[in-house]
Amino acid sequence: MTCKLEEQLFSATYLLKSITQQDITKVAATMLEAYEGTVDQQEETLQEAILEVEKIINDGYGPFIAEASYWIEMNDEAAAVICINLWNKKPLITEIYTGKKFLHQGMASTLIRASMDRLTRMGYDELALNVTAENSNALQLYEKLGFVQE
């Protein structure tokens, strides 16, 4: 799916944090928990999730765009995360997930809008993502935010 980028008007109800090396364990723990039991689950252990997050932020899927990648911290854990990498010279959401107990609170929308806004200000005009067809909740959210099937 892709979306044409433009500046976003949104209220940042949540404090958006940049992803640093010190955050990897929290971000990875939420990745593991968010995907557990879903069609998107790939990692089985915290160590595997940590290695995946390290791969993302160390340019394993193309250059990591740290300025447009964020996480929301709640109760000393990562509630929601978005990671953006440059793939074929275009920004790609490589990861977006929300911890199960934080679902349906608008965190994913906030993260996507913040990333879209930042990428627009950086001069990018399009954002892409891949989504599993069975993930109907995610599909609805992405379509609501302007993403269309390619």
Biotite code that builds the C-alpha atoms (Angstrom):
import biotite.structure as struc

atoms = struc.array([
    struc.Atom([0.000, 0.000, 0.000], chain_id="A", res_id=1, res_name="MET", atom_name="CA", element="C"),
    struc.Atom([1.155, 3.546, -0.617], chain_id="A", res_id=2, res_name="THR", atom_name="CA", element="C"),
    struc.Atom([0.100, 7.001, 0.473], chain_id="A", res_id=3, res_name="CYS", atom_name="CA", element="C"),
    struc.Atom([0.881, 10.406, -0.961], chain_id="A", res_id=4, res_name="LYS", atom_name="CA", element="C"),
    struc.Atom([2.495, 12.462, 1.753], chain_id="A", res_id=5, res_name="LEU", atom_name="CA", element="C"),
    struc.Atom([1.395, 15.873, 2.948], chain_id="A", res_id=6, res_name="GLU", atom_name="CA", element="C"),
    struc.Atom([1.759, 17.782, 6.182], chain_id="A", res_id=7, res_name="GLU", atom_name="CA", element="C"),
    struc.Atom([-0.465, 16.325, 8.867], chain_id="A", res_id=8, res_name="GLN", atom_name="CA", element="C"),
    struc.Atom([-2.613, 18.143, 11.354], chain_id="A", res_id=9, res_name="LEU", atom_name="CA", element="C"),
    struc.Atom([-2.842, 15.970, 14.431], chain_id="A", res_id=10, res_name="PHE", atom_name="CA", element="C"),
    struc.Atom([-2.790, 16.378, 18.155], chain_id="A", res_id=11, res_name="SER", atom_name="CA", element="C"),
    struc.Atom([0.118, 14.588, 19.734], chain_id="A", res_id=12, res_name="ALA", atom_name="CA", element="C"),
    struc.Atom([-1.727, 13.236, 22.722], chain_id="A", res_id=13, res_name="THR", atom_name="CA", element="C"),
    struc.Atom([1.214, 10.958, 23.398], chain_id="A", res_id=14, res_name="TYR", atom_name="CA", element="C"),
    struc.Atom([4.870, 11.757, 23.898], chain_id="A", res_id=15, res_name="LEU", atom_name="CA", element="C"),
    struc.Atom([6.701, 10.437, 20.851], chain_id="A", res_id=16, res_name="LEU", atom_name="CA", element="C"),
    struc.Atom([10.221, 9.231, 21.524], chain_id="A", res_id=17, res_name="LYS", atom_name="CA", element="C"),
    struc.Atom([13.033, 8.541, 19.082], chain_id="A", res_id=18, res_name="SER", atom_name="CA", element="C"),
    struc.Atom([14.261, 4.948, 19.012], chain_id="A", res_id=19, res_name="ILE", atom_name="CA", element="C"),
    struc.Atom([17.763, 4.624, 20.425], chain_id="A", res_id=20, res_name="THR", atom_name="CA", element="C"),
    struc.Atom([20.060, 1.694, 21.197], chain_id="A", res_id=21, res_name="GLN", atom_name="CA", element="C"),
    struc.Atom([18.940, 1.943, 24.842], chain_id="A", res_id=22, res_name="GLN", atom_name="CA", element="C"),
    struc.Atom([15.300, 1.346, 23.812], chain_id="A", res_id=23, res_name="ASP", atom_name="CA", element="C"),
    struc.Atom([15.839, -1.849, 21.828], chain_id="A", res_id=24, res_name="ILE", atom_name="CA", element="C"),
    struc.Atom([14.818, -4.296, 24.566], chain_id="A", res_id=25, res_name="THR", atom_name="CA", element="C"),
    struc.Atom([11.561, -2.442, 25.340], chain_id="A", res_id=26, res_name="LYS", atom_name="CA", element="C"),
    struc.Atom([10.727, -2.029, 21.650], chain_id="A", res_id=27, res_name="VAL", atom_name="CA", element="C"),
    struc.Atom([11.543, -5.704, 20.976], chain_id="A", res_id=28, res_name="ALA", atom_name="CA", element="C"),
    struc.Atom([9.500, -6.968, 23.932], chain_id="A", res_id=29, res_name="ALA", atom_name="CA", element="C"),
    struc.Atom([6.444, -5.159, 22.607], chain_id="A", res_id=30, res_name="THR", atom_name="CA", element="C"),
    struc.Atom([7.083, -6.494, 19.091], chain_id="A", res_id=31, res_name="MET", atom_name="CA", element="C"),
    struc.Atom([7.107, -10.025, 20.456], chain_id="A", res_id=32, res_name="LEU", atom_name="CA", element="C"),
    struc.Atom([3.951, -9.472, 22.497], chain_id="A", res_id=33, res_name="GLU", atom_name="CA", element="C"),
    struc.Atom([2.048, -7.577, 19.782], chain_id="A", res_id=34, res_name="ALA", atom_name="CA", element="C"),
    struc.Atom([2.583, -10.231, 17.107], chain_id="A", res_id=35, res_name="TYR", atom_name="CA", element="C"),
    struc.Atom([2.218, -13.280, 19.371], chain_id="A", res_id=36, res_name="GLU", atom_name="CA", element="C"),
    struc.Atom([-0.411, -15.650, 18.022], chain_id="A", res_id=37, res_name="GLY", atom_name="CA", element="C"),
    struc.Atom([-0.999, -13.627, 14.855], chain_id="A", res_id=38, res_name="THR", atom_name="CA", element="C"),
    struc.Atom([-0.279, -14.387, 11.219], chain_id="A", res_id=39, res_name="VAL", atom_name="CA", element="C"),
    struc.Atom([2.488, -11.763, 11.395], chain_id="A", res_id=40, res_name="ASP", atom_name="CA", element="C"),
    struc.Atom([4.445, -13.479, 14.177], chain_id="A", res_id=41, res_name="GLN", atom_name="CA", element="C"),
    struc.Atom([8.007, -14.239, 13.092], chain_id="A", res_id=42, res_name="GLN", atom_name="CA", element="C"),
    struc.Atom([10.041, -14.094, 16.288], chain_id="A", res_id=43, res_name="GLU", atom_name="CA", element="C"),
    struc.Atom([9.592, -16.715, 18.997], chain_id="A", res_id=44, res_name="GLU", atom_name="CA", element="C"),
    struc.Atom([11.883, -15.332, 21.712], chain_id="A", res_id=45, res_name="THR", atom_name="CA", element="C"),
    struc.Atom([12.856, -11.959, 23.107], chain_id="A", res_id=46, res_name="LEU", atom_name="CA", element="C"),
    struc.Atom([16.400, -12.494, 21.815], chain_id="A", res_id=47, res_name="GLN", atom_name="CA", element="C"),
    struc.Atom([15.081, -13.039, 18.261], chain_id="A", res_id=48, res_name="GLU", atom_name="CA", element="C"),
    struc.Atom([12.956, -9.880, 18.559], chain_id="A", res_id=49, res_name="ALA", atom_name="CA", element="C"),
    struc.Atom([15.967, -7.896, 19.811], chain_id="A", res_id=50, res_name="ILE", atom_name="CA", element="C"),
    struc.Atom([18.008, -9.097, 16.811], chain_id="A", res_id=51, res_name="LEU", atom_name="CA", element="C"),
    struc.Atom([15.183, -8.052, 14.464], chain_id="A", res_id=52, res_name="GLU", atom_name="CA", element="C"),
    struc.Atom([14.932, -4.548, 15.963], chain_id="A", res_id=53, res_name="VAL", atom_name="CA", element="C"),
    struc.Atom([18.724, -4.199, 15.806], chain_id="A", res_id=54, res_name="GLU", atom_name="CA", element="C"),
    struc.Atom([18.618, -5.233, 12.131], chain_id="A", res_id=55, res_name="LYS", atom_name="CA", element="C"),
    struc.Atom([15.968, -2.586, 11.414], chain_id="A", res_id=56, res_name="ILE", atom_name="CA", element="C"),
    struc.Atom([17.773, 0.301, 13.113], chain_id="A", res_id=57, res_name="ILE", atom_name="CA", element="C"),
    struc.Atom([21.184, -0.774, 11.800], chain_id="A", res_id=58, res_name="ASN", atom_name="CA", element="C"),
    struc.Atom([20.049, -0.436, 8.153], chain_id="A", res_id=59, res_name="ASP", atom_name="CA", element="C"),
    struc.Atom([19.339, -4.135, 7.581], chain_id="A", res_id=60, res_name="GLY", atom_name="CA", element="C"),
    struc.Atom([16.270, -3.233, 5.530], chain_id="A", res_id=61, res_name="TYR", atom_name="CA", element="C"),
    struc.Atom([17.721, -0.145, 3.910], chain_id="A", res_id=62, res_name="GLY", atom_name="CA", element="C"),
    struc.Atom([18.772, 3.050, 5.656], chain_id="A", res_id=63, res_name="PRO", atom_name="CA", element="C"),
    struc.Atom([16.858, 3.580, 8.913], chain_id="A", res_id=64, res_name="PHE", atom_name="CA", element="C"),
    struc.Atom([15.078, 6.945, 8.998], chain_id="A", res_id=65, res_name="ILE", atom_name="CA", element="C"),
    struc.Atom([15.491, 7.645, 12.705], chain_id="A", res_id=66, res_name="ALA", atom_name="CA", element="C"),
    struc.Atom([13.955, 11.129, 12.410], chain_id="A", res_id=67, res_name="GLU", atom_name="CA", element="C"),
    struc.Atom([10.602, 9.605, 11.344], chain_id="A", res_id=68, res_name="ALA", atom_name="CA", element="C"),
    struc.Atom([10.628, 6.505, 13.585], chain_id="A", res_id=69, res_name="SER", atom_name="CA", element="C"),
    struc.Atom([9.057, 6.719, 17.011], chain_id="A", res_id=70, res_name="TYR", atom_name="CA", element="C"),
    struc.Atom([7.781, 4.849, 20.024], chain_id="A", res_id=71, res_name="TRP", atom_name="CA", element="C"),
    struc.Atom([5.315, 5.707, 22.754], chain_id="A", res_id=72, res_name="ILE", atom_name="CA", element="C"),
    struc.Atom([6.269, 4.815, 26.320], chain_id="A", res_id=73, res_name="GLU", atom_name="CA", element="C"),
    struc.Atom([3.563, 3.988, 28.843], chain_id="A", res_id=74, res_name="MET", atom_name="CA", element="C"),
    struc.Atom([4.164, 2.509, 32.292], chain_id="A", res_id=75, res_name="ASN", atom_name="CA", element="C"),
    struc.Atom([7.876, 2.025, 31.520], chain_id="A", res_id=76, res_name="ASP", atom_name="CA", element="C"),
    struc.Atom([7.206, -0.087, 28.426], chain_id="A", res_id=77, res_name="GLU", atom_name="CA", element="C"),
    struc.Atom([6.852, 0.492, 24.707], chain_id="A", res_id=78, res_name="ALA", atom_name="CA", element="C"),
    struc.Atom([3.128, 0.841, 24.075], chain_id="A", res_id=79, res_name="ALA", atom_name="CA", element="C"),
    struc.Atom([3.421, 1.351, 20.304], chain_id="A", res_id=80, res_name="ALA", atom_name="CA", element="C"),
    struc.Atom([6.232, 1.576, 17.755], chain_id="A", res_id=81, res_name="VAL", atom_name="CA", element="C"),
    struc.Atom([6.771, 2.682, 14.158], chain_id="A", res_id=82, res_name="ILE", atom_name="CA", element="C"),
    struc.Atom([9.987, 2.081, 12.215], chain_id="A", res_id=83, res_name="CYS", atom_name="CA", element="C"),
    struc.Atom([10.687, 3.672, 8.844], chain_id="A", res_id=84, res_name="ILE", atom_name="CA", element="C"),
    struc.Atom([13.440, 2.546, 6.473], chain_id="A", res_id=85, res_name="ASN", atom_name="CA", element="C"),
    struc.Atom([14.364, 3.721, 3.004], chain_id="A", res_id=86, res_name="LEU", atom_name="CA", element="C"),
    struc.Atom([13.580, 0.966, 0.503], chain_id="A", res_id=87, res_name="TRP", atom_name="CA", element="C"),
    struc.Atom([14.231, 1.560, -3.203], chain_id="A", res_id=88, res_name="ASN", atom_name="CA", element="C"),
    struc.Atom([14.732, 5.254, -2.384], chain_id="A", res_id=89, res_name="LYS", atom_name="CA", element="C"),
    struc.Atom([11.252, 5.524, -0.820], chain_id="A", res_id=90, res_name="LYS", atom_name="CA", element="C"),
    struc.Atom([10.221, 5.516, 2.849], chain_id="A", res_id=91, res_name="PRO", atom_name="CA", element="C"),
    struc.Atom([8.704, 2.223, 3.958], chain_id="A", res_id=92, res_name="LEU", atom_name="CA", element="C"),
    struc.Atom([7.002, 1.416, 7.254], chain_id="A", res_id=93, res_name="ILE", atom_name="CA", element="C"),
    struc.Atom([9.022, -1.661, 8.138], chain_id="A", res_id=94, res_name="THR", atom_name="CA", element="C"),
    struc.Atom([7.273, -2.108, 11.489], chain_id="A", res_id=95, res_name="GLU", atom_name="CA", element="C"),
    struc.Atom([4.225, -0.701, 13.184], chain_id="A", res_id=96, res_name="ILE", atom_name="CA", element="C"),
    struc.Atom([2.707, -2.394, 16.180], chain_id="A", res_id=97, res_name="TYR", atom_name="CA", element="C"),
    struc.Atom([0.869, -1.710, 19.399], chain_id="A", res_id=98, res_name="THR", atom_name="CA", element="C"),
    struc.Atom([1.019, -3.740, 22.597], chain_id="A", res_id=99, res_name="GLY", atom_name="CA", element="C"),
    struc.Atom([-2.193, -5.682, 23.134], chain_id="A", res_id=100, res_name="LYS", atom_name="CA", element="C"),
    struc.Atom([-3.227, -3.784, 26.270], chain_id="A", res_id=101, res_name="LYS", atom_name="CA", element="C"),
    struc.Atom([-2.809, -0.450, 24.444], chain_id="A", res_id=102, res_name="PHE", atom_name="CA", element="C"),
    struc.Atom([-4.910, -1.246, 21.361], chain_id="A", res_id=103, res_name="LEU", atom_name="CA", element="C"),
    struc.Atom([-7.724, 1.049, 20.187], chain_id="A", res_id=104, res_name="HIS", atom_name="CA", element="C"),
    struc.Atom([-6.323, 4.169, 21.851], chain_id="A", res_id=105, res_name="GLN", atom_name="CA", element="C"),
    struc.Atom([-5.222, 5.947, 18.672], chain_id="A", res_id=106, res_name="GLY", atom_name="CA", element="C"),
    struc.Atom([-1.513, 5.287, 19.143], chain_id="A", res_id=107, res_name="MET", atom_name="CA", element="C"),
    struc.Atom([-0.917, 3.717, 15.724], chain_id="A", res_id=108, res_name="ALA", atom_name="CA", element="C"),
    struc.Atom([-2.735, 6.601, 14.003], chain_id="A", res_id=109, res_name="SER", atom_name="CA", element="C"),
    struc.Atom([-0.676, 9.120, 15.965], chain_id="A", res_id=110, res_name="THR", atom_name="CA", element="C"),
    struc.Atom([2.576, 7.373, 15.061], chain_id="A", res_id=111, res_name="LEU", atom_name="CA", element="C"),
    struc.Atom([1.706, 7.115, 11.363], chain_id="A", res_id=112, res_name="ILE", atom_name="CA", element="C"),
    struc.Atom([0.587, 10.758, 11.146], chain_id="A", res_id=113, res_name="ARG", atom_name="CA", element="C"),
    struc.Atom([3.736, 11.920, 12.958], chain_id="A", res_id=114, res_name="ALA", atom_name="CA", element="C"),
    struc.Atom([5.930, 9.904, 10.599], chain_id="A", res_id=115, res_name="SER", atom_name="CA", element="C"),
    struc.Atom([4.023, 11.157, 7.562], chain_id="A", res_id=116, res_name="MET", atom_name="CA", element="C"),
    struc.Atom([4.404, 14.742, 8.715], chain_id="A", res_id=117, res_name="ASP", atom_name="CA", element="C"),
    struc.Atom([8.131, 14.369, 9.393], chain_id="A", res_id=118, res_name="ARG", atom_name="CA", element="C"),
    struc.Atom([8.772, 12.614, 6.078], chain_id="A", res_id=119, res_name="LEU", atom_name="CA", element="C"),
    struc.Atom([6.901, 15.374, 4.228], chain_id="A", res_id=120, res_name="THR", atom_name="CA", element="C"),
    struc.Atom([9.069, 17.988, 5.915], chain_id="A", res_id=121, res_name="ARG", atom_name="CA", element="C"),
    struc.Atom([12.146, 15.960, 4.904], chain_id="A", res_id=122, res_name="MET", atom_name="CA", element="C"),
    struc.Atom([11.083, 16.215, 1.248], chain_id="A", res_id=123, res_name="GLY", atom_name="CA", element="C"),
    struc.Atom([9.559, 12.781, 0.639], chain_id="A", res_id=124, res_name="TYR", atom_name="CA", element="C"),
    struc.Atom([6.288, 12.584, -1.290], chain_id="A", res_id=125, res_name="ASP", atom_name="CA", element="C"),
    struc.Atom([5.166, 8.994, -0.729], chain_id="A", res_id=126, res_name="GLU", atom_name="CA", element="C"),
    struc.Atom([5.114, 6.394, 2.049], chain_id="A", res_id=127, res_name="LEU", atom_name="CA", element="C"),
    struc.Atom([4.715, 2.651, 1.519], chain_id="A", res_id=128, res_name="ALA", atom_name="CA", element="C"),
    struc.Atom([3.900, -0.306, 3.734], chain_id="A", res_id=129, res_name="LEU", atom_name="CA", element="C"),
    struc.Atom([3.172, -3.999, 3.453], chain_id="A", res_id=130, res_name="ASN", atom_name="CA", element="C"),
    struc.Atom([0.223, -5.494, 5.276], chain_id="A", res_id=131, res_name="VAL", atom_name="CA", element="C"),
    struc.Atom([-1.046, -9.036, 5.619], chain_id="A", res_id=132, res_name="THR", atom_name="CA", element="C"),
    struc.Atom([-4.424, -9.362, 3.879], chain_id="A", res_id=133, res_name="ALA", atom_name="CA", element="C"),
    struc.Atom([-5.881, -11.113, 6.941], chain_id="A", res_id=134, res_name="GLU", atom_name="CA", element="C"),
    struc.Atom([-5.128, -8.098, 9.151], chain_id="A", res_id=135, res_name="ASN", atom_name="CA", element="C"),
    struc.Atom([-8.437, -6.346, 8.514], chain_id="A", res_id=136, res_name="SER", atom_name="CA", element="C"),
    struc.Atom([-8.098, -3.889, 11.427], chain_id="A", res_id=137, res_name="ASN", atom_name="CA", element="C"),
    struc.Atom([-4.780, -2.646, 10.068], chain_id="A", res_id=138, res_name="ALA", atom_name="CA", element="C"),
    struc.Atom([-6.160, -2.434, 6.523], chain_id="A", res_id=139, res_name="LEU", atom_name="CA", element="C"),
    struc.Atom([-9.047, -0.269, 7.734], chain_id="A", res_id=140, res_name="GLN", atom_name="CA", element="C"),
    struc.Atom([-6.684, 2.042, 9.602], chain_id="A", res_id=141, res_name="LEU", atom_name="CA", element="C"),
    struc.Atom([-4.329, 2.424, 6.647], chain_id="A", res_id=142, res_name="TYR", atom_name="CA", element="C"),
    struc.Atom([-7.182, 3.154, 4.238], chain_id="A", res_id=143, res_name="GLU", atom_name="CA", element="C"),
    struc.Atom([-8.598, 5.732, 6.678], chain_id="A", res_id=144, res_name="LYS", atom_name="CA", element="C"),
    struc.Atom([-5.177, 7.435, 6.666], chain_id="A", res_id=145, res_name="LEU", atom_name="CA", element="C"),
    struc.Atom([-5.082, 7.598, 2.865], chain_id="A", res_id=146, res_name="GLY", atom_name="CA", element="C"),
    struc.Atom([-3.177, 4.452, 1.893], chain_id="A", res_id=147, res_name="PHE", atom_name="CA", element="C"),
    struc.Atom([-4.310, 2.683, -1.269], chain_id="A", res_id=148, res_name="VAL", atom_name="CA", element="C"),
    struc.Atom([-3.548, -0.746, -2.696], chain_id="A", res_id=149, res_name="GLN", atom_name="CA", element="C"),
    struc.Atom([-0.936, -0.630, -5.425], chain_id="A", res_id=150, res_name="GLU", atom_name="CA", element="C"),
])
